[in-house]
Amino acid sequence: MRGHRYILLLFIALALFIPSANAEAFAMSINDGSVKIDLGYPTEVKPSTCFSVRVDVTVLKTVSNLNVHLKVIYHTASSTATLYDAYVVTSFSGGPGLAYSGVLTLCPPSTLGTLVSARINATYASGGLLQEFYMATVRDKYYSELTAELDAAKSTISALQSEVSSLRSAVSALRLEASRLRDEVSKLNELVNALEVENGLLKYRLASAEALNVQLKDNISKLDAELSSIRHSYLNLSTQYATLRDRYDSLLKSEESLRHEYENLSSDYSSLTKEYTILTTLYDELKKEYKDLRARYDDALEKIGSLQRSLKESEEEYKSLSQQYAVASWERTLVVWIAIAQAAGIAGFAVTKLSKIFKRASDRKLTKTDSKEQLCEEGKEKETEQKTDVMPVVDRLQKVLSGRRISIPAEVAEKMGLSEGSRVIVRLMEDGTLTVKKAEDGVGSKPGEGPTVQG
């Protein structure tokens, strides 16, 4: 009785300390900053039972000639079998974005294996990514099925123990009843003996106690009937006791078989506990790697956002420069035509001046060489003065390019603190002169309207 109680307590303790597990999918992610591969697969597989593997390939930045190869191997005690060996992505160029997403169905052979491993290799023009890992454990039964069988065994043991307890109570009651009947039979035997002694005595007194003798015979007949009934009850109880004894022996045998089964389950539980410890360690390592990859991923997102903002600013600047270039092209064409027109007028003026010069030259041939040398020296002195003088140029000839832009000498712009694109205020005076004044911030026309400075 005490041994069965200890077994029951042991089963309850095991039920409390066995961790929960199932064969649901496990998610894994690998990332090198350019390519991210996400895998989803079960941690337990059965022989001859197909299972699914989900593969997602995401390009984090533009790559060229991306190839992703996946190989899944089924290991047995003496050999291996390839469940999948193919490219999931071939010659992909572009990004960022999703390059591939799909679910692969793999069917292991009927031979009982030990584990399933996988190897994934991603190559592209500027790098590569390689990962080999332990995918799943091969078992005849899932951990959840073993747990269910253990729970069923516990229920059976509990029911059998309850039945044994009830049978023991019945046996104890029958033993008490048998003991009571034995005491009653013993008393009846003593009474029979006493009656027989009394009957012997009465035989001597038969003549004087006939009536009493008849009464005593009646009593003896009744006692004989009761004795027969008691003996019959005793035989029935003995038969029931033998049946209960056989049932008790069979229950002991069942208990022995259950004990062996419990030992087997305990051995399986020890092996599963070791595997669970290994998987927990692997999970911690993968979690650390995931945190590192997540941090790198967040940094990459920040860089992408910064580059996108820079690209947007560059596009806006490019549009502005394109508009300025279009206006400048139109203005250049206009200036060319104006220059051509001016050149035609200047040519006639030059011919007239040259004729006068040649006429004077004929009268002053002797002094011609000296005049040329003097003019050259004066020209050099003027060029030297223009290079060294930092004062604003006065009466410098400038061209009107359009109604929106004016051109002023660089020296004057520097003195006024103007740069190309600065806004100015142009005012026409009554005497026909123009005044140019630097526009203060917030004063004048709107941005993009009114005259601006071009160097």
Secondary structure by P-SEA (a helix, b strand, c coil): caaaaaaaaaaaaaaacbbbbcccbbbbbbbcccbbbbbbbbccccccccbbbbbbbbbcccccbbbbbbbbbbbccccccccccccccccccccccccccbbbbbbbcccccccccbbbbbbccccbbbbbbbcbbbbcccaaaaaaaaaaaaaaaaaaaaaaaaaaaaaaaaaaaaaaaaaaaaaaaaaaaaaaaaaaaaaaaccccaaaaaaaaaaaaaaaaaaaaaaaaaaaaaaaaaaaaaaaaaaaaaaaaaaaaaaaaaaaaaaaaaaaaaaaaaaaaaaaaaaaaaaaaaaaaaaaaaaaaaaaaaaaaaaaaaaaaaaaaaaaaaaaaaaaaaaaaaaaaaaaaaaaaaaaaaacccaaaaaaaaaaaaaaaaaaaaaaccccccccccccccccbbbbcaaaaaaacccccbbbbbbbccccbbbbbbbcccccccccccccccc
